[in-house]
Amino acid sequence: MNDRSDSLDGEALRNSPSRVEAFCQELRQNASHSIATNMSCDGSHLAAVVRLFDRTLDASSTKTINSTDIDFELDPPERIGRFTIHGIIGAGGFGTVYKAQDDLLHRDVAIKSIRRRKSKANASEDERLLEARAAARLSHPFLVPLYEVFQDEDSVYLVSEFCQGPTLAKWLTEHPGPVPPQTAFELLVRLTDAILHVHERGLVHRDIKPSNILLEEAASTSGSATWTPRLTDFGLVRDLFDESEFDSQVRLIGTLLYMSPEQLLDTELAHGEPCDIFAIGVVMYRVLTGELPHQGSDGLQLITSICVKQPRRPRELVRSIPRDLDAICMRCLAKEPAQRYASAADLKDDLIRWEQGRMVKARPQSRAERTWHAVKRSPIESGLLAVIALLVVASLLALAHSNRKLAAERSSLQVALTDVQLSERRAVAAEQDASAHQAEAEASRTAAVKTAYLSDLRQAYTAWAKNDRAKALNIAGRVEDYATGVVPIGFDLKLLKSRALHGWHQCAAYSSMISEVVLLPSQDAAAVADIDGTIRILDLESGEVLREFAPVVGTRMFALAVSPDGNTLAVGRQVATDSNWLDNLNEVHFIALGDHATPETIKDLPTTVESLAFSPDGKWLAVGCRYEPIPIYDLATGEVIETVEAPRRNEFITFFPDATRLLTLKDQFTPVVASLLPQTPDLVVPTDFLIETMSLSADGRWLVCAFAHETFLRRFDLESEDLSAVELRQSYGHAEAVAVSPDGQRIVAGMRNGGIVGWDLSDPAKAGRGADEETELPFWNYSHLQILLNGEVSQLALDAEGRIISGGEDGSVAISSLDPVPDSPQIVKGKTPNAVLAVDGRQAFIANASIGRVQRIDTSSFNVIEAVADIPDFSVQTMEISPDGRWLAYGDLHGNTYLNARDSSILNMTHVAPPHEGFTPPVVSVGFNASGDQFFSLTRGGNWLILFDMVSTTGLNGSAYGVEVDRQEFPVANRFATLLGDNKILLFGEFVSTFDFVTRETKVIDRVNTSAAGGMCNDFLRKIVYIASQDSRIRSYDWEGRMVAASDRWDSQQPSVSGLEPSCITLTPDRRSLLTGGIDGSIAIWNVEDLQFVGTVRAADEQGAISHIGVSEDGKVWSYHQRDTDGKFPQRGLQIMRIQ
């Protein structure tokens, strides 16, 4: 593909202004052309297009305006990465395509080298990778698949399948003239199917042409040889889901003679799926007629032909072209995008209709034509009708010609039998073809589901990292629905769900919006009700339903309150007197929560009961009716003892602790504390903002207001003379519900987007720096954010322990905490440098420097079972469990290597490393081979490698002990190693090398320095080693020491840090994911197949590095260990979690 550019200034057209004006006028007169209103006729862009047409030597090459020529070298390199180059397939402005041999997989591939533009800023790298990212989203038998992508300082390399066949352009050159309609159909329907797949992935190719269509020989449905198209070259693809790179300027992108009018004259934002439909039409015209549809002696005439003039119909050039195929082609070539096929699916459907002899949508048929095509489509049925007609005629002639009748019948039966046999053979062939297509469809479906799985998984982890747990769980549920039965559900998705569900409860959902949430006094429970009248008592510890009151038929609930003793619920409800709810009765009904009598129902209230409030002693009940004064009832007598004026809807009323004051609204901007004592004035709280909701602390001192059109909240001190206020700031939307702790220091707000924002006014770190300049109020920043509900938070409550009960407009209910919930309890106190998890997940081992022992932990109870025997001068730094889970090896700073059986407290072996320059070097790594019958230790200083064999014995508490069988000192330091078998070991340190214990030969494989790597893990089945490198990348190596792949840098969560140094790595049991721990305390998950970052599992807390991550072999238990290397923070140590 050529990428040419010209510095175009419009000079070519300024010499012929009349031609330009004529073209513009002709374009505007075409009223159906939507581009005419957007096109500017100042000549600048048109000059660029015309000049590019005039000066082009090859009209089939790809053209762009405002690009830069890049010189390229035709002398191919001998190798690129692990690929051996066999020659150049093609070269152009974007890069060079080589034929190569994959030395690892032993297959021929095509490598497209896209050179980096040194003149461009780093932001242009995304343009170089656009083709690769588009191809990675595609998987279709008629597209050339992308195998992998890698890059170096000079180029980006795209590795794809190598196709043997010629391009369609070459084949058409070698076979001039029209192509038979049936052959053209088989080519075009496959090409359209490929484009349909591209469009379904949100992409537009924008460069469909014969030279981008590779041909492979295949058998047609008739059994003869035919060509199968394979569409390639997505260098000009447009991602419809990502408009970040496009602006409103007009750029010419595509191949000139295959461009649609909007590609020539309109902006890239108009380059949609109709562009590809038009290009298919040009290819179809070229195949059917042997000519291109648009002609012109110069550039302007050619543009006019493309944008204004209708091409000659294919049947005018080749009379043998069927009318329906002619109509399909002309519809694809419509100037107006809306007049073309609405989608590639519609085009494919019309092509299949033509091949099956049915009426196509591009050309409606007369009744006679439909009848004729029906006969052609169903020859057996039509033949049988003809036979019946012949039999009728023969029966009329039978009276005179009986012998002829018998012969005619025999002949007719023979014909029918032959037709049946032929039909049977066709049915068998069709069944076989359908089975083959079904297998292809299943493979495509699996590939598509796998791609969608990873894409959605990354979105879910992103939502989790942003505290949007509701979205993360929704995506996870959607992935489980479409992936189950197609691809395995991996540990990655199970881990996400476990993390998203940790620390809160999803309670049973209601059928309608949650209208009330009230805490039950002196109980660990809350009453939650929806607008339909269902009331449930929920346990705040477990989220379980303790008790449920079903709704009463013919009633709707609008208010709920609980008595101070927690024994009575007051329910404000409507009772319908007709089926249309046009005439209702309003009342307050009482429900007993214990064994005691309830007050009589308060009936005949004037309007809807919007709110209810018990007095502190439980003897009175204030009833807030819509737009009516608030009556206060004596519950013993049922009489009204006081009335408070209130002109509003009365959605918020609350008694103060002294029962002499009632909080309500004076107007929509002003809360008022109404006095119930004579001669005592009311307290007015001006806010100047429209109040959405408000809440009063239990001690009556603190009033919190949320506003309808403001994102901030305000807390007022009702005991101060000036009603001093504090502004509570957040930027996540408008609050619909608010709750305040009993002491008024902790506040939560429920948002319209389902989020819950919290403020802790006892935390000085969140206080603003001085008062706000505009409001002159001190302000407080939020300290808590979580999104647990899918819809708007409609109700909220906060208890003294910081537990939040939230209800949503969709009927969902969640119980969460304002305080961070730890992953697990603190298991062991003291300084613990490292820990490991047993293979079966039932036990964990932790090195406790405070007591000088390695302790054994039960992962179910978190209890310390026992400790391994005392280790003098304890300084264990590295630990490893054998693959079979039976043995624990560890090394310390004093050169000691220890071994003990997993279930024993006795040391089976203690070994001291040889001294080096007067001191014993520390052990930096220990490890086992795949079978667990050998292990090793590495030292730093002296650089010793010591090999041990497991020797069986009956004299110790274990089944074996370790015996040194070999040692080797190296001139360079090694950090990690893998025992390969055959007396060889793979070493990672200042170099990547192998050592042969028999020949004593050290072979350097790679000079990449991994001596400061954070961790290593092994895939013994695939024979792959994964290294968490100090340059923030993950690298994979085969057991020959050759690097297989490398990830991008692990980005730190700190904006000022470009890369995060990993401190450990582990492979998940399904071998599909890697978990890495960072020096900042974060944990991430990666996809093994492409080493791509999937998401964050644990956010950074800057309180110490993650020294270990472990996952049990059944994937149901996982752990991590965080150490405080600086001693600045309380060490979290070992954390153990379970996955359901």
Stockholm file with secondary structure:
# STOCKHOLM 1.0

chainA/1-1140         MNDRSDSLDGEALRNSPSRVEAFCQELRQNASHSIATNMSCDGSHLAAVVRLFDRTLDASSTKTINSTDIDFELDPPERIGRFTIHGIIGAGGFGTVYKAQDDLLHRDVAIKSIRRRKSKANASEDERLLEARAAARLSHPFLVPLYEVFQDEDSVYLVSEFCQGPTLAKWLTEHPGPVPPQTAFELLVRLTDAILHVHERGLVHRDIKPSNILLEEAASTSGSATWTPRLTDFGLVRDLFDESEFDSQVRLIGTLLYMSPEQLLDTELAHGEPCDIFAIGVVMYRVLTGELPHQGSDGLQLITSICVKQPRRPRELVRSIPRDLDAICMRCLAKEPAQRYASAADLKDDLIRWEQGRMVKARPQSRAERTWHAVKRSPIESGLLAVIALLVVASLLALAHSNRKLAAERSSLQVALTDVQLSERRAVAAEQDASAHQAEAEASRTAAVKTAYLSDLRQAYTAWAKNDRAKALNIAGRVEDYATGVVPIGFDLKLLKSRALHGWHQCAAYSSMISEVVLLPSQDAAAVADIDGTIRILDLESGEVLREFAPVVGTRMFALAVSPDGNTLAVGRQVATDSNWLDNLNEVHFIALGDHATPETIKDLPTTVESLAFSPDGKWLAVGCRYEPIPIYDLATGEVIETVEAPRRNEFITFFPDATRLLTLKDQFTPVVASLLPQTPDLVVPTDFLIETMSLSADGRWLVCAFAHETFLRRFDLESEDLSAVELRQSYGHAEAVAVSPDGQRIVAGMRNGGIVGWDLSDPAKAGRGADEETELPFWNYSHLQILLNGEVSQLALDAEGRIISGGEDGSVAISSLDPVPDSPQIVKGKTPNAVLAVDGRQAFIANASIGRVQRIDTSSFNVIEAVADIPDFSVQTMEISPDGRWLAYGDLHGNTYLNARDSSILNMTHVAPPHEGFTPPVVSVGFNASGDQFFSLTRGGNWLILFDMVSTTGLNGSAYGVEVDRQEFPVANRFATLLGDNKILLFGEFVSTFDFVTRETKVIDRVNTSAAGGMCNDFLRKIVYIASQDSRIRSYDWEGRMVAASDRWDSQQPSVSGLEPSCITLTPDRRSLLTGGIDGSIAIWNVEDLQFVGTVRAADEQGAISHIGVSEDGKVWSYHQRDTDGKFPQRGLQIMRIQ
#=GR chainA/1-1140 SS CCCBCCCCCSHHHHTCHHHHHHHHHHHHHCTTCGGGGTCCCSSHHHHHHHHHHHHCSCTTSEEESSCCCCCCCCSCCSEETTEEEEEEEEECSSEEEEEEEETTTTEEEEEEEEECCTTSCGGGHHHHHHHHHHHHTCCCTTBCCEEEEEECSSEEEEEEECCCSCBHHHHHHHSCSCCCHHHHHHHHHHHHHHHHHHHHTTEECCCCCGGGEEEEEEECTTSSEEEEEEECCCTTCEETTCCTTCCSSCCCEEEGGGCCHHHHHSCGGGCCHHHHHHHHHHHHHHHHHSSCSCCCSSHHHHHHHHHTSCCCCHHHHCTTSCHHHHHHHHHHTCSSGGGSCSSHHHHHHHHHHHHTTCCCTTSCCCHHHHHHHHHHHCHHHHHHHHHHHHHHHHHHHTTTCHHHHHHHHHHHHHHHHHHHHHHHHHHHHHHHHHHHHHHHHHHHHHHHHHHHHHHHHHHHHHHHHTTBHHHHHHHHHHHHHHHTTTSCCCHHHHHHHHHHHTTSEECCCCSSCEEEEEECTTSSEEEEEETTCCEEEEETTTCCEEEEECCCTTEEEEEEEECTTSCEEEEEEEEESSTTSSSEEEEEEEEESSSSCCCCCEEEESSCEEEEEECTTSSEEEEEETTSCEEEEETTTTEEEEEECCCSCCCCCEECTTSSEEEEEEETTEEEEEECSTTCCCEECCCSSCEEEEEECTTSCEEEEEETTCSCEEEEETTSTTCCEEEEECCSCCEEEEEECTTSSEEEEEETTSEEEEEETTCGGGEEEEECTTTCCEEEECCEEEECCSSCEEEEEECTTCEEEEEETTSCEEEEESSCCCSSCCCCCSCCCEEEECTTSSEEEEEETTTTEEEEEETTTCCEEEECCCCTTCCEEEEEECTTSCEEEEEETTSEEEEEETTCSSCSEEEECCCBTTBCCCEEEEEECTTSSEEEEEESSSCEEEEEEEEECSSSSSSEEEEEEEEEECSSCEEEEEEEETTEEEEEESSEEEEETTTCCEEEEECCCCTTCCEEEEETTTTEEEEECTTSCEEEEETTSCEEEECCCCCCSSTTCSCCCEEEEEECTTSSEEEEEETTSCEEEEETTTTEEEEEEECCCSSCEEEEEEECTTSSEEEEEEECSSSCSCCCEEEEEECC
#=GC SS_cons          CCCBCCCCCSHHHHTCHHHHHHHHHHHHHCTTCGGGGTCCCSSHHHHHHHHHHHHCSCTTSEEESSCCCCCCCCSCCSEETTEEEEEEEEECSSEEEEEEEETTTTEEEEEEEEECCTTSCGGGHHHHHHHHHHHHTCCCTTBCCEEEEEECSSEEEEEEECCCSCBHHHHHHHSCSCCCHHHHHHHHHHHHHHHHHHHHTTEECCCCCGGGEEEEEEECTTSSEEEEEEECCCTTCEETTCCTTCCSSCCCEEEGGGCCHHHHHSCGGGCCHHHHHHHHHHHHHHHHHSSCSCCCSSHHHHHHHHHTSCCCCHHHHCTTSCHHHHHHHHHHTCSSGGGSCSSHHHHHHHHHHHHTTCCCTTSCCCHHHHHHHHHHHCHHHHHHHHHHHHHHHHHHHTTTCHHHHHHHHHHHHHHHHHHHHHHHHHHHHHHHHHHHHHHHHHHHHHHHHHHHHHHHHHHHHHHHHTTBHHHHHHHHHHHHHHHTTTSCCCHHHHHHHHHHHTTSEECCCCSSCEEEEEECTTSSEEEEEETTCCEEEEETTTCCEEEEECCCTTEEEEEEEECTTSCEEEEEEEEESSTTSSSEEEEEEEEESSSSCCCCCEEEESSCEEEEEECTTSSEEEEEETTSCEEEEETTTTEEEEEECCCSCCCCCEECTTSSEEEEEEETTEEEEEECSTTCCCEECCCSSCEEEEEECTTSCEEEEEETTCSCEEEEETTSTTCCEEEEECCSCCEEEEEECTTSSEEEEEETTSEEEEEETTCGGGEEEEECTTTCCEEEECCEEEECCSSCEEEEEECTTCEEEEEETTSCEEEEESSCCCSSCCCCCSCCCEEEECTTSSEEEEEETTTTEEEEEETTTCCEEEECCCCTTCCEEEEEECTTSCEEEEEETTSEEEEEETTCSSCSEEEECCCBTTBCCCEEEEEECTTSSEEEEEESSSCEEEEEEEEECSSSSSSEEEEEEEEEECSSCEEEEEEEETTEEEEEESSEEEEETTTCCEEEEECCCCTTCCEEEEETTTTEEEEECTTSCEEEEETTSCEEEECCCCCCSSTTCSCCCEEEEEECTTSSEEEEEETTSCEEEEETTTTEEEEEEECCCSSCEEEEEEECTTSSEEEEEEECSSSCSCCCEEEEEECC
//
